[in-house]
């Protein structure tokens, strides 16, 4: 019997937009959804609209009441001078995370979508749930950070812990360390946070080192796999597959929540990792198998970063749903050296709007990519880091 997977749309997520120049652009959601539609990957019975925003009670599972109040005050069309003056206290006056009109409603709607995904899986109504508008993993209890106002991933996990009392494995594959989620559960022995990311030596948020392992009863349940700049597919996948397999085996989760920022791609403008679409084809398959091995198939996936809006995000985020829903394309792309063309109708619609030439296939042709200098040195360092992580587990 096939797994039941649900695809959650959040109409209000399109309002989560800081300004015209900001790299976090909700057009990513439209591009991805339409790509999936063009390959007929979303059946009507699979698609659920999330129309209930998170309540204050749910937001307060992670965020302080004064922070939520500040977000509300700054969300109006004309915030008071006093609210604007205090925005800096809450991390909402930076170039990365500036306040904007409608901010609270849009962010709370995204949290509501991730909580719905959690409930659908934990109640047994679905085996897997995908909410690609989620994944805002940098927000802290008292402040916004890194394009993130409310931390929907952390709130969904806290909701699962409160309502269902099960052990949660959080897997973060964004190129930036999943700091907000890690620190939210740093002392919790029933939440294991795993993050693979570009090392914080060179990239925001400057954390996620192997020595960050948790505290008190939660010691050992924080797992970090930092990789070197210019890491390529083979080294990234080896680092990920070995360390996440051992982390899952050691922790034995009841449910997996995964965050799928797709900014480790070579085209992404905000990082230095040099991977191709191949990791985004392989990664969901690995997580899917772990969910069935340890969690009776329970798997909740959310989106995250990804700033090559046209060439990378639509393919990467689509590949998650193709794997989660057991679409034939996912099976076709698992074969060595396999590739499939993107739908012509999607390319025709978006080619003229894209600032870059759109790819024609699901996976990248890396034959003409410029070789990375010191490739062996980078691979060796990643292997050394992975060995340390494996020894700690």
C-alpha distance (Angstrom), angle and dihedral (degrees) to the residues before:
residue distance angle dihedral
X1 . . .
X2 3.81 . .
X3 3.79 120.7 .
X4 3.77 116.4 -101.8
X5 3.80 109.4 -121.5
X6 3.81 125.0 -176.7
X7 3.79 127.0 -157.2
X8 3.79 113.9 -150.3
X9 3.79 121.9 -153.1
X10 3.78 121.1 -165.4
X11 3.83 110.2 -165.2
X12 3.80 92.9 -168.1
X13 3.83 91.6 58.2
X14 3.80 88.2 82.7
X15 3.81 87.8 69.1
X16 3.81 91.9 60.9
X17 3.81 94.5 99.1
X18 3.78 124.1 129.3
X19 3.82 99.6 -162.7
X20 3.79 141.4 -43.0
X21 3.81 95.0 -85.4
X22 3.78 97.2 44.8
X23 3.84 115.7 112.6
X24 3.82 92.3 -136.7
X25 3.79 100.1 86.0
X26 3.82 124.2 168.1
X27 3.81 90.6 -146.7
X28 3.82 82.2 91.0
X29 3.80 88.5 73.7
X30 3.80 93.4 51.5
X31 3.80 93.7 47.3
X32 3.80 92.3 49.6
X33 3.79 95.9 44.6
X34 3.79 92.1 50.2
X35 3.80 91.9 47.8
X36 3.81 89.4 54.5
X37 3.77 90.7 47.0
X38 3.79 91.7 52.4
X39 3.81 91.1 57.0
X40 3.83 89.6 44.1
X41 3.79 91.2 -120.9
X42 3.82 98.1 142.4
X43 3.79 115.9 70.8
X44 3.83 116.4 -160.4
X45 3.79 91.8 -117.6
X46 3.82 90.4 54.7
X47 3.80 96.8 53.2
X48 3.82 118.8 87.6
X49 3.80 125.8 179.8
X50 3.80 115.0 -137.8
X51 3.79 103.5 -144.2
X52 3.82 101.2 159.3
X53 3.81 117.1 83.5
X54 3.78 120.9 -146.3
X55 3.78 114.7 -84.5
X56 3.79 122.4 -126.7
X57 3.80 87.5 -107.4
X58 3.80 89.8 58.3
X59 3.81 93.6 44.4
X60 3.81 88.9 51.0
X61 3.80 90.5 60.1
X62 3.82 83.0 83.1
X63 3.81 110.2 3.0
X64 3.81 130.0 68.3
X65 3.82 117.1 -113.8
X66 3.81 92.0 -123.0
X67 3.81 90.5 54.7
X68 3.81 92.1 50.6
X69 3.81 89.3 48.8
X70 3.81 90.5 50.8
X71 3.82 91.4 50.5
X72 3.80 88.9 52.0
X73 3.80 93.0 48.9
X74 3.79 91.5 50.7
X75 3.80 93.7 47.5
X76 3.79 98.4 73.7
X77 3.79 123.7 97.5
X78 3.82 90.5 -106.7
X79 3.83 112.8 22.6
X80 3.79 116.0 -159.5
X81 3.82 118.1 -97.0
X82 3.80 88.8 -114.5
X83 3.82 92.2 54.2
X84 3.80 91.0 48.4
X85 3.80 90.5 48.8
X86 3.80 90.9 53.8
X87 3.84 95.2 44.7
X88 3.79 90.9 96.3
X89 3.80 91.5 60.8
X90 3.78 87.6 62.7
X91 3.82 99.8 42.0
X92 3.79 92.6 -109.6
X93 3.80 101.2 119.1
X94 3.80 100.3 64.7
X95 3.78 130.3 109.0
X96 3.81 88.5 -113.8
X97 3.80 98.4 47.0
X98 3.81 111.7 20.6
X99 3.80 119.7 166.4
X100 3.80 116.8 -106.2
X101 3.79 138.3 -175.1
X102 3.80 111.5 -81.6
X103 3.80 92.2 16.3
X104 3.82 97.5 137.3
X105 3.80 95.5 47.9
X106 3.80 93.9 47.0
X107 3.80 94.2 45.8
X108 3.81 93.7 44.6
X109 3.81 89.6 50.1
X110 3.81 90.1 55.1
X111 3.80 90.3 50.4
X112 3.80 89.0 49.6
X113 3.80 90.2 55.8
X114 3.80 92.8 52.4
X115 3.80 92.7 46.6
X116 3.81 89.1 50.5
X117 3.81 89.7 51.8
X118 3.80 89.4 52.2
X119 3.80 93.2 49.2
X120 3.80 94.1 48.1
X121 3.78 91.3 54.6
X122 3.79 98.4 38.9
X123 3.81 92.9 47.6
X124 3.80 90.3 53.2
X125 3.81 95.0 -115.3
X126 3.81 88.9 119.9
X127 3.78 137.6 15.3
X128 3.80 93.9 -147.6
X129 3.81 133.1 18.9
X130 3.81 128.9 -168.4
X131 3.81 123.1 -160.3
X132 3.78 105.5 169.8
X133 3.82 94.4 178.8
X134 3.81 88.1 69.0
X135 3.77 131.7 73.9
X136 3.83 101.5 97.6
X137 3.78 91.8 154.4
X138 3.82 103.5 161.5
X139 3.82 100.6 68.1
X140 3.81 116.1 110.1
X141 3.82 130.7 -153.5
X142 3.79 91.4 -99.1
X143 3.81 104.9 27.0
X144 3.76 148.5 26.8
X145 3.78 119.6 -114.5
X146 3.78 142.6 170.6
X147 3.84 97.6 12.9
X148 3.83 90.0 -47.9
X149 3.82 125.3 117.9
X150 3.82 102.4 169.1
X151 3.80 121.5 19.8
X152 3.80 101.5 -128.0
X153 3.81 93.6 175.5
X154 3.80 93.4 54.6
X155 3.81 91.8 43.7
X156 3.81 92.0 50.8
X157 3.81 89.6 51.1
X158 3.81 92.6 47.3
X159 3.81 88.6 48.8
X160 3.81 90.7 52.1
X161 3.80 90.8 49.7
X162 3.82 92.9 48.7
X163 3.80 99.0 42.4
X164 3.80 102.5 32.8
X165 3.81 106.0 19.8
X166 3.81 95.6 -141.6
X167 3.79 133.9 139.3
X168 3.80 114.2 -96.6
X169 3.79 128.1 -155.5
X170 3.81 110.9 -160.5
X171 3.82 114.8 -160.9
X172 3.81 116.4 -167.1
X173 3.81 117.5 -170.3
X174 3.81 98.2 169.2
X175 3.80 113.0 125.3
X176 3.82 87.5 -120.7
X177 3.80 118.6 70.5
X178 3.81 114.1 -97.6
X179 3.79 91.5 -122.4
X180 3.80 101.8 154.8
X181 3.80 92.5 54.2
X182 3.80 93.9 42.8
X183 3.80 94.9 52.8
X184 3.81 91.9 44.6
X185 3.81 90.8 62.6
X186 3.79 101.6 25.1
X187 3.82 93.2 124.0
X188 3.82 97.4 34.8
X189 3.82 114.3 105.9
X190 3.82 91.3 -166.1
X191 3.82 96.2 59.8
X192 3.80 119.0 63.9
X193 3.80 113.6 -166.1
X194 3.81 116.1 -160.0
X195 3.80 121.5 -176.6
X196 3.81 130.9 179.1
X197 3.80 111.3 -170.1
X198 3.76 146.4 135.8
X199 3.78 107.9 -69.4
X200 3.78 115.7 -87.5
X201 3.80 88.9 -128.9
X202 3.78 87.6 86.2
X203 3.81 109.0 13.1
X204 3.81 140.8 58.5
X205 3.00 130.3 -62.2
X206 3.82 90.9 28.7
X207 3.81 94.7 -140.1
X208 3.80 138.5 89.6
X209 3.80 101.0 93.3
X210 3.81 122.5 160.9
X211 3.81 92.1 -108.7
X212 3.84 91.1 63.0
X213 3.79 95.2 95.6
X214 3.81 105.3 145.0
X215 3.80 132.8 -94.5
X216 3.80 138.7 -104.8
X217 3.82 111.6 -12.7
X218 3.80 89.3 -5.2
X219 3.79 95.2 59.7
X220 3.79 108.7 131.7
X221 3.81 95.8 22.1
X222 3.80 95.0 93.1
X223 3.82 110.0 80.4
X224 3.80 123.3 -178.5
X225 3.80 128.6 -174.7
X226 3.84 107.3 -173.8
X227 3.81 114.6 -173.4
X228 3.78 129.5 -160.0
X229 3.80 123.9 -102.8
X230 3.82 113.4 -87.7
X231 3.80 93.4 26.6
X232 3.82 109.9 163.7
X233 3.80 133.1 -147.6
X234 3.78 101.1 -85.0
X235 3.79 95.3 49.7
X236 3.82 93.6 41.4
X237 3.81 93.1 50.9
X238 3.80 93.0 45.0
X239 3.80 90.8 50.6
X240 3.80 92.5 47.1
X241 3.78 100.8 41.8
X242 3.81 95.6 48.2
X243 3.79 98.2 44.7
X244 3.80 99.3 40.4
X245 3.80 91.1 48.0
X246 3.79 91.8 55.4
X247 3.81 93.2 41.7
X248 3.81 91.2 53.3
X249 3.80 92.3 45.8
X250 3.80 91.6 50.7
X251 3.81 96.2 44.6
X252 3.83 100.2 37.3
X253 3.82 98.6 -156.3
X254 3.78 127.8 -153.2
X255 3.81 91.7 -147.8
X256 3.81 136.9 10.5
X257 3.81 123.3 -138.3
X258 3.81 111.7 -170.1
X259 3.79 130.2 -169.0
X260 3.81 116.1 -153.2
X261 3.76 111.7 -163.9
X262 3.81 104.6 167.5
X263 3.79 99.0 -157.0
X264 3.83 97.2 112.2
X265 3.81 87.7 84.8
X266 3.80 118.3 114.6
X267 3.82 90.8 -119.5
X268 3.80 95.4 55.8
X269 3.82 110.9 113.2
X270 3.82 96.9 -151.6
X271 3.81 102.7 58.1
X272 3.80 143.2 37.0
X273 3.82 104.8 -128.2
X274 3.80 115.0 120.0
X275 3.79 104.5 -151.4
X276 3.79 127.5 137.8
X277 3.79 132.7 -141.0
X278 3.80 88.2 -82.6
X279 3.82 92.3 84.5
X280 3.82 89.9 53.0
X281 3.78 89.9 53.3
X282 3.81 94.1 47.8
X283 3.79 101.3 38.4
X284 3.83 99.7 64.8
X285 3.81 89.7 48.0
X286 3.81 90.1 55.4
X287 3.81 92.2 49.1
X288 3.81 91.4 45.0
X289 3.80 90.4 55.8
X290 3.81 92.4 47.0
X291 3.81 90.1 52.4
X292 3.79 90.7 55.8
X293 3.79 94.1 42.2
X294 3.80 97.2 51.2
X295 3.82 111.1 9.7
X296 3.81 106.4 40.5
X297 3.80 87.8 -107.0
X298 3.83 96.1 -57.2
X299 3.80 105.5 151.2
X300 3.81 131.0 158.4
X301 3.82 117.2 -173.8
X302 3.81 129.3 -169.0
X303 3.81 133.2 -179.7
X304 3.80 125.1 -121.1
X305 3.79 134.9 163.0
X306 3.77 128.4 2.8
X307 3.79 123.0 137.3
X308 3.77 106.0 -177.4
X309 3.78 86.2 87.0
X310 3.79 98.8 -176.2
X311 3.79 110.7 32.3
X312 3.80 101.7 33.7
X313 3.80 117.1 20.8
X314 3.83 99.7 56.0
X315 3.79 92.8 51.3
X316 3.81 96.1 41.0
X317 3.80 95.6 47.8
X318 3.79 92.2 43.0
X319 3.80 90.3 54.1
X320 3.82 89.9 59.8
X321 3.80 92.1 57.7
X322 3.80 92.9 42.0
X323 3.81 88.6 56.5
X324 3.78 95.5 40.8
X325 3.81 93.0 50.2
X326 3.82 94.8 42.4
X327 3.80 91.7 -120.4
X328 3.84 114.6 -179.6
X329 3.81 90.3 -119.3
X330 3.81 89.9 64.1
X331 3.78 91.0 55.3
X332 3.81 91.5 45.9
X333 3.80 92.3 53.4
X334 3.80 94.1 50.5
X335 3.80 91.6 73.3
X336 3.79 116.8 98.8
X337 3.81 112.1 -91.7
X338 3.81 90.1 -0.8
X339 3.78 120.8 148.1
X340 3.78 136.8 168.5
X341 3.82 131.5 -157.7
X342 3.78 121.0 -108.1
X343 3.81 114.3 -115.6
X344 3.80 112.1 -82.5
X345 3.82 92.8 -138.6
X346 3.81 91.6 58.8
X347 3.80 92.4 47.8
X348 3.80 91.8 47.9
X349 3.79 92.3 52.4
X350 3.80 98.2 48.4
X351 3.83 106.6 27.4
X352 3.80 95.4 90.5
X353 3.82 92.9 48.0
X354 3.79 96.4 48.2
X355 3.82 115.1 95.8
X356 3.82 88.9 -148.1
X357 3.77 132.1 45.8
X358 3.79 107.1 -88.0
X359 3.80 119.7 -124.2
X360 3.78 115.8 -109.6
X361 3.82 97.7 -148.9
X362 3.80 137.8 48.8
X363 3.80 93.5 -115.1
X364 3.79 128.4 45.2
X365 3.77 124.7 -105.8
X366 3.80 99.4 -134.9
X367 3.80 96.1 177.5
X368 3.78 92.6 104.4
X369 3.81 97.0 39.8
X370 3.78 112.9 119.4
X371 3.83 110.1 -104.1
X372 3.79 116.1 -109.4
X373 3.83 114.7 -118.3
X374 3.83 116.4 -125.8
X375 3.81 91.1 20.9
X376 3.81 93.5 153.4
X377 3.81 91.9 47.7
X378 3.82 90.9 52.4
X379 3.80 91.8 47.1
X380 3.81 91.3 49.2
X381 3.79 92.9 51.0
X382 3.80 91.5 49.2
X383 3.80 89.7 50.4
X384 3.80 90.4 51.5
X385 3.81 90.7 50.8
X386 3.80 91.9 47.3
X387 3.82 89.8 50.9
X388 3.82 89.9 55.1
X389 3.81 90.8 50.0
X390 3.80 91.8 48.0
X391 3.81 91.1 50.3
X392 3.81 90.2 52.9
X393 3.80 94.3 53.1
